[in-house]
Amino acid sequence: MSNSQKDVLKKEMEQSQSQEENEAIKTNATPTTWSMFKKRLFATSDLVMFSRFEYYSGVLVSLASLLVVIVNIGATKQMDVVRKHFHHVHDTMYGHMEVGPVCAFDETGGIVTTFESGDAARSAGYNVAHCGACGQCSTWQDFRLQFTTRNYLAKESARCARKSLIYGRDAVHNCLKEEPIGFSDQCAECWTEDIFCARSHCAFIFLQSNMINTVSNFQVGDDTITAATCEEAMCELAFVPCSGANRRRMNITSTIARPGRQLCGIVDVDWAEILSDTNWPKIAGIGVEDKNDEL
């Protein structure tokens, strides 16, 4: 055999050995994600039923994880906005609420009207019902409900608010008018506006609170931002003038702890006494007369 023939034979043997080594490497190599995906996706169901279950379970877990990330990012951004507005809103609504207009009544179940100040109301023989001008919730029906629902209104209004996610505005409005709340129609309208305002500005905070099981936390503060804190920071400037009466303005304590400076100290009546079953007048349809000539 000539030298040239030997060289050709040697080269062929080297190529054959190299191919065998490559095949061995391919056989023992860790499969790629794409190769496993194709294998599981297109294999017959009787061979890889459990593998397909694993695959689709993985997809669902990935989507759920993505949702958690989106909610947390959204909640963080909303919390930053709440912190910027919180103190300004509280100072505006409650910092000097004992100065200025008040809502007053002449007798239990009688006329409810706005005066320029507490002194003006008392000079006219009226009793201060709450700080601030009268609003859509400044009726005897709603006065009583502010007191009787003080220990569960936050929870029940949150239940009504959840209806906005599926059933829409009318469902929320009707829920607020029905037992166990029972607001008047015009008062329920103010609350409905507030709920949809909160949905626009606080949705991610609400979803996050559901995830971490703090949805029942109705406390308000700038250290721990809750859905209730967000509602106050983003919606109170419109809601309180619309409603007129609320528990803070009426000096009624509730399940939401408030510092004393956020309760109206010039209210002339003890609501626990005046709204008791014994003293409560059986009067319906009391309206609000706005005494603009005295403002």
C-alpha positions in Angstrom: 0.0 0.0 0.0 1.4 3.3 -1.0 1.9 6.2 1.4 -1.0 8.2 -0.3 -3.4 5.3 0.2 -2.4 5.0 3.9 -3.0 8.7 4.4 -6.5 8.5 2.9 -7.4 5.5 5.0 -6.1 7.2 8.2 -8.2 10.3 7.4 -11.3 8.2 6.9 -10.8 6.4 10.2 -10.4 9.7 12.0 -13.6 11.1 10.5 -15.5 8.0 11.4 -14.2 8.2 15.0 -15.2 11.9 15.2 -18.7 11.1 14.0 -19.1 8.4 16.6 -17.9 10.7 19.4 -20.4 13.4 18.3 -23.2 10.9 18.3 -22.3 9.8 21.8 -22.2 13.4 23.0 -25.6 14.1 21.4 -27.0 10.9 23.0 -25.8 11.8 26.5 -26.4 15.6 26.3 -29.0 17.3 28.5 -32.1 18.0 26.4 -33.0 21.6 25.7 -36.2 23.2 26.9 -37.4 23.5 23.3 -36.7 19.8 22.6 -38.6 18.7 25.7 -41.4 21.1 24.8 -41.7 19.5 21.3 -41.5 16.0 22.6 -44.2 16.5 25.2 -46.5 18.6 23.1 -46.6 16.2 20.1 -46.3 12.9 21.9 -49.3 10.6 22.2 -51.5 11.2 25.2 -51.2 7.6 26.5 -47.4 8.0 26.8 -47.1 11.5 28.3 -50.4 12.4 30.1 -48.6 13.3 33.3 -46.0 15.3 31.4 -48.6 17.4 29.7 -50.3 18.0 33.0 -47.0 19.3 34.3 -46.6 21.5 31.3 -50.0 23.2 31.6 -49.6 23.4 35.4 -46.4 25.3 34.8 -48.1 27.7 32.4 -50.8 28.5 35.0 -48.2 29.0 37.7 -46.2 31.3 35.5 -49.3 33.4 34.7 -50.3 33.6 38.3 -46.7 34.7 39.2 -46.9 37.4 36.5 -50.2 38.6 37.9 -48.7 38.9 41.4 -45.8 40.9 40.0 -48.2 43.3 38.1 -50.4 43.8 41.1 -47.4 44.5 43.4 -46.0 47.0 40.9 -49.3 48.7 40.5 -49.9 48.8 44.3 -46.5 50.3 44.9 -47.2 53.1 42.4 -50.6 53.8 43.9 -49.2 53.9 47.4 -46.6 56.4 46.4 -49.4 58.7 45.0 -51.4 58.2 48.2 -48.5 59.3 50.4 -48.2 62.5 48.4 -51.9 63.4 48.9 -52.7 62.0 52.3 -51.6 64.8 54.6 -52.9 67.6 52.3 -56.4 66.0 52.2 -56.6 65.4 55.9 -55.5 68.9 56.7 -58.0 70.3 54.2 -61.0 68.2 55.4 -60.4 67.8 59.1 -57.6 70.2 60.1 -60.0 73.1 60.9 -63.4 71.5 60.6 -64.7 73.1 63.7 -64.3 76.5 62.0 -66.8 77.5 59.4 -70.2 76.1 58.3 -72.1 73.6 60.4 -75.2 71.5 59.8 -77.8 71.9 62.5 -81.4 71.0 63.4 -84.2 72.7 65.4 -85.5 69.6 67.1 -85.3 65.8 66.9 -86.8 64.9 63.6 -87.2 68.5 62.6 -85.6 70.8 60.0 -82.0 70.3 59.1 -80.1 73.2 57.6 -76.7 74.8 57.1 -75.5 77.8 59.2 -72.3 79.8 58.7 -71.0 78.8 62.1 -71.9 76.9 65.3 -72.6 80.2 67.1 -75.0 81.3 64.4 -76.9 78.0 64.6 -77.2 78.2 68.4 -78.3 81.9 68.2 -81.1 80.7 66.0 -82.1 78.0 68.5 -80.6 75.1 66.5 -78.4 72.3 67.7 -75.2 71.5 65.8 -75.5 68.0 64.2 -72.2 67.9 62.5 -69.2 70.0 61.4 -69.4 71.3 57.8 -72.3 72.1 55.6 -75.2 69.8 55.2 -75.1 67.4 52.3 -77.0 64.5 50.7 -76.6 62.3 53.8 -77.7 65.0 56.3 -81.1 63.6 56.8 -82.6 62.0 59.9 -82.7 58.6 58.2 -79.0 58.9 57.4 -78.1 60.4 60.7 -79.5 57.4 62.4 -77.7 55.0 60.1 -74.4 56.7 60.7 -74.9 55.7 64.3 -76.5 52.3 64.1 -74.1 50.9 61.5 -71.0 52.3 63.1 -69.6 48.9 63.9 -70.2 47.3 60.5 -70.6 50.0 57.9 -67.0 49.7 56.6 -67.3 46.0 56.1 -70.7 46.2 54.5 -69.8 49.1 52.2 -66.8 47.1 51.1 -69.1 44.2 50.2 -71.2 46.6 48.1 -68.1 47.9 46.5 -67.1 44.4 45.3 -70.3 44.3 43.2 -68.8 47.1 41.0 -66.3 44.6 39.6 -69.1 42.5 38.0 -72.5 44.0 38.3 -71.9 47.7 37.7 -73.1 50.9 39.2 -76.8 50.2 39.8 -75.9 47.1 41.8 -73.7 49.1 44.1 -76.3 51.9 44.5 -79.0 49.4 45.4 -76.8 47.5 47.8 -76.1 50.7 49.7 -79.9 51.3 50.0 -80.7 47.8 51.1 -80.4 46.3 54.6 -78.2 46.1 56.5 -77.1 49.6 55.5 -80.2 51.3 54.2 -79.0 54.8 53.1 -81.4 57.2 51.4 -81.3 57.3 47.7 -79.3 60.6 47.5 -76.9 59.5 50.2 -76.3 56.2 48.4 -75.5 58.1 45.3 -72.6 59.9 47.0 -71.3 56.7 48.4 -71.6 55.1 44.9 -69.5 57.9 43.4 -66.9 57.4 46.1 -66.7 53.7 45.5 -66.1 54.1 41.8 -63.5 56.8 42.6 -61.7 54.4 44.9 -61.9 51.6 42.2 -60.2 53.9 39.8 -57.4 55.0 42.1 -57.0 52.1 44.6 -57.7 48.9 42.6 -54.1 47.5 42.9 -53.9 48.2 46.6 -57.3 46.4 47.1 -56.1 43.4 45.0 -52.8 43.2 47.0 -54.7 43.4 50.3 -56.7 40.3 49.1 -53.5 38.5 48.3 -51.9 39.1 51.7 -55.2 38.8 53.7 -55.4 42.4 54.9 -58.6 43.3 53.0 -60.4 43.6 56.3 -58.0 46.3 57.6 -60.0 49.5 57.5 -57.5 51.5 59.6 -56.3 54.7 58.1 -52.7 56.1 58.3 -49.8 57.2 56.2 -47.4 54.5 57.6 -49.4 51.5 56.5 -51.3 52.2 53.3 -54.6 50.3 53.1 -57.5 50.6 50.6 -59.2 52.8 53.2 -56.2 55.1 53.3 -56.2 55.3 49.5 -59.9 56.2 49.4 -59.4 59.0 51.9 -56.4 60.4 50.1 -57.9 60.2 46.6 -61.6 60.6 47.0 -62.6 62.4 50.2 -62.3 65.9 48.8 -65.3 65.1 46.6 -67.1 62.6 48.8 -67.3 64.6 52.1 -69.0 67.7 50.6 -71.4 65.5 48.8 -72.4 63.4 51.8 -72.2 66.2 54.4 -72.7 63.9 57.4 -70.1 61.3 58.3 -69.1 59.7 61.6 -66.1 62.0 62.2 -68.2 65.1 61.5 -70.9 63.9 63.8 -68.5 62.9 66.5 -69.4 59.2 66.4 -66.7 56.6 67.1 -66.6 53.5 65.0 -64.5 50.4 64.2 -62.1 52.7 62.4 -60.0 54.3 65.1 -59.6 58.0 64.7 -57.5 60.5 66.8 -59.5 63.0 68.8 -58.5 65.9 66.5 -60.3 64.2 63.6 -63.7 64.2 65.5 -65.9 67.2 65.5 -65.9 68.6 69.1 -68.7 71.2 68.7 -71.6 68.7 68.1 -74.4 69.7 70.6 -76.1 66.3 71.0 -75.4 62.8 72.3 -76.3 60.6 69.3 -76.5 57.5 71.5 -79.3 59.1 73.4 -81.1 61.0 70.7 -81.1 58.1 68.3 -82.1 55.4 70.7 -85.2 53.3 70.1 -87.0 55.2 72.8 -86.4 58.7 71.5 -86.2 58.0 67.8 -89.1 59.8 66.1 -91.1 57.7 63.6 -90.6 60.4 60.9 -89.7 59.7 57.3 -88.8 61.8 54.4 -87.1 64.7 56.3 -85.2 66.8 53.8 -82.4 69.3 54.0 -83.1 73.0 53.7 -80.0 74.9 52.7 -80.0 78.3 54.4 -78.0 80.1 51.8 -79.1 83.5 53.1 -77.2 82.9 56.3 -73.9 81.9 54.7 
